[in-house]
Amino acid sequence: MTDLADGGVLVLDRARTREAARPDAVAEAVRTALVAIGAGEVSAPPRVAARSGHGLLGAMPGHVPGLGLSAKLVAVFPGAAGGHGSHRGIVAHFDAETGRPLAIMDAEAVTAVRTAAAATVAMRALARPGASRIAVIGTGTQARAQIEFVTRMDGVELVVGARDPGKAEHLVADLPGASATGVEAAVRSSDVVFCCTSSREPVLRRSWLRDGAHLSSVGGSDGPEFDAETLRASSLFVEWAGAVTEPPPAGAWELQGADPASARLIGDVLAGRRPGRGTDAELTLFKSTGHAALDVAAAAVVHRAARDRGLGISVDL
């Protein structure tokens, strides 16, 4: 084992990465990263991927001023077993001035928390004032991460919707005041919907969404998560312009062929450079494809917290 003061690299397993990924701190860092994307301050090429026939291995390097330099290698294999979700891999965090590797951490935990943080930051900026009924659609790793953010909010009512209501009931069993139901019922009854699935076909329809609702869609790595009518009826917000202009896996399945001018960067809304919601009746849609800048944000938080709390082990690499 090598001491960090001697140039060692901090290695964090899945449990230690989760422990260091404090949701409030990650949300604040993600907000900073989204604003930086909108300002053109981030260096991050579009995600590339190699496909094996069973899944893909994506590479996502990025630099965000003030947060650092990181790279994620993530394997996305639907139907993964062994207690993991479909996204597995590593995030390497570097010193942005010297290039020295500082930490290696679990990508599944980083991806889950930074994606939930981005969806939550977007919701806070775009949801109708007074929105209190929140649906999380899905029961996998990303849905659980989103539920953790929702349960930290004051004055909200959580409902989990799933194609298998039994799985949803199991997920909310220890959450006071939360309920479980099918997907359509959850969407129809809610002011805010977080769609967190691995579906290859739309799991919700425009006709199910209330007028004035907000939808944050973070799933759909292998196909569209919502129908075309939802997109046509919504004011669209994205992390980066490539969500519309790039083909999957960098861009979003649902946004292929859409007019790039129709999409507003959520970072510009957060910074006050562009407006968000215009009316209470407006349907707002945040489509997340994931962005390397968000991994940088979460990795910076994890590295700092782990170092301060003595988590993980140090190795010579």
Secondary structure, DSSP 8 states (H G I E B T S, - for coil): ---GGGT-EEE--HHHHHHH--HHHHHHHHHHHHHHHHTT--B----EEEE-SS-EEEEEEEEETTTEEEEEEEEE-TT--SS--SEEEEEEEE-TTT--EEEEEEHHHHHHHHHHHHHHHHHHHHS-TT--EEEEE--SHHHHHHHHHHTTSSS-EEEEE-SSHHHHHHHHTTSTT-EEE-HHHHHHT-SEEEE----SS-SB-GGGS-TT-EEEE---SSS-SB-HHHHHHSEEEESSTHHHHS-TTTS-GGGTT--GGGEEEHHHHHTTSS----STT--EEEE----HHHHHHHHHHHHHHHHHHT-SEEE--
